Amino acid sequence: MNAVSVDSAKPWVVARDERAVALEVVLLKQTWVLPWSQLLYAEGGEDEVRLAFATHDVVVKGGGLDELLSALADQRLAAIREPARADRFSGASGRFIREIVVRSVDEDHNRG
């Protein structure tokens, strides 16, 4: 089992010793577990990061997300959590997640 960092300054969990097998995306009403083996690519910067998996796209908005990209590159990111509604606009600075959106790739194809 992976040992994880429980750094309260970061709104995500990073596996310390080895790569995580999957990314757990915890939303307010639903949780997704997406295997790293299905990650196609990740892109982004300070305020937004997009992860493209074979079946789903995950968009994370917030601040200080460039550090999130480092954990993604190593596939050591174990979990990200959507903030409670009251915490989304609390004037947070530094490293924070404001919003996470998970979309099925099939949903995107059906819209076009």
Secondary structure, 3 states (H helix, E strand, C coil): CCCECCCCCCCEEEECCCCCCEEEEECCCCEEEEEHHHEEEEEECCCEEEEEECCEEEEEEEECCHHHHHHHHCCCEEEEECCCHHHCCCCCCCCEEEEEEEEEHHHHHHHC
